[in-house]
Amino acid sequence: MNEMMNSGVELMLIGMGIVFAFLALLIVMVNIMTAVIQRFFPEDSVLDVSPMTAPTSHTEAGVIAAISAALHQYRNKK
């Protein structure tokens, strides 16, 4: 029985080691790919972080009104 427990623990440690090694390799490869892509395909700004502005055109106001009406109708059904 003791021999079977030792074999089970050994197998568990080997499996966990393989999974850990794979995940570590995956992290390293993703970081290398990111560095290569940023080096050969640089972008000026990936995210356009601009402050929210109030709706100024009729289209934006119309969209907001339609969304508000849909939400109101949805909430009244429940």
C-alpha positions as CSV (number, residue, x, y, z in Angstrom):
1,M,0.0,0.0,0.0
2,N,2.8,2.4,0.9
3,E,4.4,1.7,-2.5
4,M,1.2,2.7,-4.3
5,M,1.0,5.9,-2.3
6,N,4.6,6.8,-3.2
7,S,3.8,6.1,-6.9
8,G,0.7,8.2,-6.7
9,V,2.5,11.1,-5.1
10,E,5.4,10.8,-7.6
11,L,2.9,10.8,-10.6
12,M,1.1,13.8,-9.1
13,L,4.4,15.8,-8.7
14,I,5.5,14.9,-12.2
15,G,2.1,16.0,-13.6
16,M,2.1,19.3,-11.7
17,G,5.7,19.9,-12.8
18,I,4.8,19.4,-16.4
19,V,1.8,21.7,-16.2
20,F,3.8,24.4,-14.4
21,A,6.6,24.1,-17.0
22,F,4.1,24.5,-19.8
23,L,2.4,27.5,-18.3
24,A,5.8,29.2,-17.6
25,L,6.8,28.5,-21.3
26,L,3.5,29.9,-22.5
27,I,4.0,33.1,-20.5
28,V,7.6,33.5,-21.9
29,M,6.4,32.9,-25.4
30,V,3.6,35.4,-25.2
31,N,6.0,38.0,-23.8
32,I,8.4,37.3,-26.7
33,M,5.6,37.5,-29.3
34,T,4.4,40.8,-27.8
35,A,7.9,42.3,-27.9
36,V,8.4,41.1,-31.6
37,I,5.1,42.5,-32.7
38,Q,5.6,45.8,-31.0
39,R,9.0,46.1,-32.5
40,F,8.1,45.3,-36.1
41,F,4.5,46.7,-36.1
42,P,4.5,49.8,-33.8
43,E,1.3,51.7,-33.3
44,D,1.1,55.3,-32.3
45,S,-1.7,54.9,-29.9
46,V,-3.6,51.6,-29.5
47,L,-6.2,53.1,-27.2
48,D,-7.8,56.4,-27.8
49,V,-8.5,57.5,-24.3
50,S,-10.5,60.7,-24.6
51,P,-12.9,62.1,-22.1
52,M,-16.6,61.5,-22.6
53,T,-18.4,64.5,-24.1
54,A,-22.1,65.4,-24.0
55,P,-24.1,64.4,-27.0
56,T,-24.2,67.3,-29.5
57,S,-25.8,66.0,-32.6
58,H,-29.4,64.8,-33.2
59,T,-28.1,61.3,-34.1
60,E,-26.5,60.8,-30.7
61,A,-29.5,62.2,-28.9
62,G,-31.8,60.0,-30.9
63,V,-29.7,56.9,-30.1
64,I,-29.8,57.8,-26.4
65,A,-33.5,58.3,-26.5
66,A,-34.0,54.9,-28.2
67,I,-31.9,53.1,-25.7
68,S,-33.7,54.8,-22.8
69,A,-37.1,53.9,-24.3
70,A,-36.0,50.3,-24.8
71,L,-34.7,50.1,-21.2
72,H,-37.9,51.5,-19.9
73,Q,-40.0,49.0,-21.8
74,Y,-37.8,46.1,-20.7
75,R,-38.0,47.1,-17.0
76,N,-41.8,47.5,-17.2
77,K,-42.1,43.9,-18.5
78,K,-40.4,42.5,-15.5
